[in-house]
Amino acid sequence: MKEHIEYLERHFPNHINLAITVKIITCLDYIKENIEDITSVVGTQKLFYHPDNHMAVSLDYSSPKKVRDLFLKLHSEVEQGLVSLQKIDDEVIRNCIITSFLNGICDSKNGRMEERLRSALVCLNDCCPHFSLLMFHFWREIQTNPNALAVLDFFADKVEGRLPVKYLDGLIRPITWLDIGNFFTSMGWETFDE
């Protein structure tokens, strides 16, 4: 994930949590590369410390397989999250969400890597509503057959405010009338004009 570290250092060089974020990403990469050695000490050690930056991770799990699966999943979540954030076309939205991710990193003298990362992971997963969830909320709120006025009433502030939405392709971009129209056309509406 070196390219993600370089990206963060280039675009957010003065962020208060940049240093701890770099330590966490470096630790995650080390864990992935050395997972077999790390899992071999499960049951004999409660913590593993990164050899250079001394970031601690918990090994207090029932089996080496559980530790392996947990940390490989954690590495994947962070990597995929950073990739998707960097793909956001709208620079303002991208920078706001990445800043929220960095703000979610907890820095302290004590604490395991997983705990420091917990709030940031919530940001990666829930940084903005999924398009399908937004549509669900629309249907739940109107509780009748929708009409153009109900659609305009529900979505106008979201489109005008350029609400970032996660789409089925995994990309995050501001919601548009075109996206909303395509959804309702797929639901059987004959036309949907702005």
N, C-alpha and C positions, 0 to 999 in steps of 0.2 A: 504494500500500500504506500510505497515511497512516493508515488506520483500524487497521492492525496495530501501527504505531508507537505510536499513542495507547493501544491495548489494553495493550501491553507496559509503557509508561510508567505507566499507571494501576495495573496489577496487580503489577509487578515493579520499582518505582521505585528500589530499593536494590541491585539485582543488579549485581555487579561488571562484567559484560559488556554492560550495557544501552547505554551510550554507543556502543561499537563496533558493536553490533547495529543501532542506529539509523543509524549512518553507512553500514553495508553495505546496509540496506534503501533508504535514500535514494539511494545510488549505483545500485542495481539499477533503481529507478524512473527515474532520470536516463538510464541506458543505454537503457531501453525507449523512452523519449520521444525520444531523440536517436540512435537506432541507425544511421540513415543517415549522419549526420555522423561518427559514431565509426568506422564501417566504411570510410569514405572515406579514412582515413589508414592503413589496414592496408597493410603493406609499406614505409611510410615512418617509422613509429614503432613501437617495441617495447611501449610502455606508454601507456595513457590515464589521465589523472588527473581525477577529479571536480573541477569548477572551484571548489567551495566547501569541501568537506571533504578534498580531496586524496587520497582513496582511489584506489589504483592498480589497474588491471586490465590483464591481458596482451593484447596484440594480435599476439603472435608466433605466428600461425597461417598456414596456407598460402593462405587466401583470405578476402576480405570476407564471403562467404556463410557460411563456417565460423564466423567470429566472430559474425556475426548470429545464426545458428542456436544456437550455444552459449550466448550471453548471453540470448537470448529464452527458451530452455529453462530456464536457470538462474533467471531471474525467475519463470517459471511454476511451477517446482518449489518455490521458497521461498514464493510466494504461496499455492499450493494447500496446501502443508504447514501454513502458519500458519492458514489457514481451517479445515482439518480438525482441528487441535489445539484451536482455540477452540470447536469444536462438541462436544467431549467433554463429556458431561453430568456425569460424576462429577468434582466440583471437585478432589478430592485427586489423582486420576489426571491430570487436565488440568494442574494446577500442577506436578506432578512431571515430566511429560513436557516441558512448556514450559521448566522449569528446566534439564532435561537439554539441550534445544536451546540455551539461552543459554550453558550451561557449555561446549558444543561450539564456540562462537565463539572463535577464537584471536586474542588481542590482542597486538600487538607493534609496535615502531616501524617495522619493515620487513615487507614481505609484501603480496602481491597479495590482492585481495578474494576471489578463488576459493579461495586457500589458507586464508584465515582462516575461510571458510565450510565447508570440506570436512567436518570432524567433525560440525558441526551438521546438515549434509545427511544424513549417515549416521543421525543421531538421527531426523530427519524420516521417513526411509524405513524404518528398522528399529527404531523406538522400542518396538514391541511385535510379537509374532508375529501373522501373519495366521491367521484361523480355519482356512482350508484347509490351511495348513502345519502347524498344530497337529494337525489330524486325520490328516494324512500321517504325522506322528511317532507318533501313536497306533497306526496300522495297522502301521507298520514295527516298532514295539517289540513288539507282541503276536504278530505273524507267524502267527496262527491266526484262526479265526472268533471274533469277540469275543463275550463274554457280559457280563452285568450286572456281575459281580465285576471283570472286567478294566476295564470303563468306570469304575467307582467308584474302583478302585485308581489309574488313570492321572489322572483328572480331579479327585478330591476336594480335593487341596491347591490346585489351580488355582482352583476355584470358591470354596473357603473363603478363599483369599488374594486374591480379587477380581482375578485376573490380567487386565490390560488386553489386549484382543484387537482387531485390525483386521478388520472384517467386509467382505463383498463390496460393501456400499453405501459403503465408504470410511470409515465411522464407527468410532470406537474406544470401546469400552465393556467393562466387566468381563464375563468369560465367566460364563454361567449354566447351570444344569441344563436350563432350557427350551431354550436354543440347542443344547446337546448332544443333547437328546432330539429336537428337530426334525431335526437332522442324521441321527440313526440311524433315525428314522421315514422320512425320505426315502430311506434306504438299504434299506428293506424291513422293518424291525422293526415288528411290529404295535403294540406299546405301549412306552412308556418312562416309567416312573413314578419320581418322586423317591423 
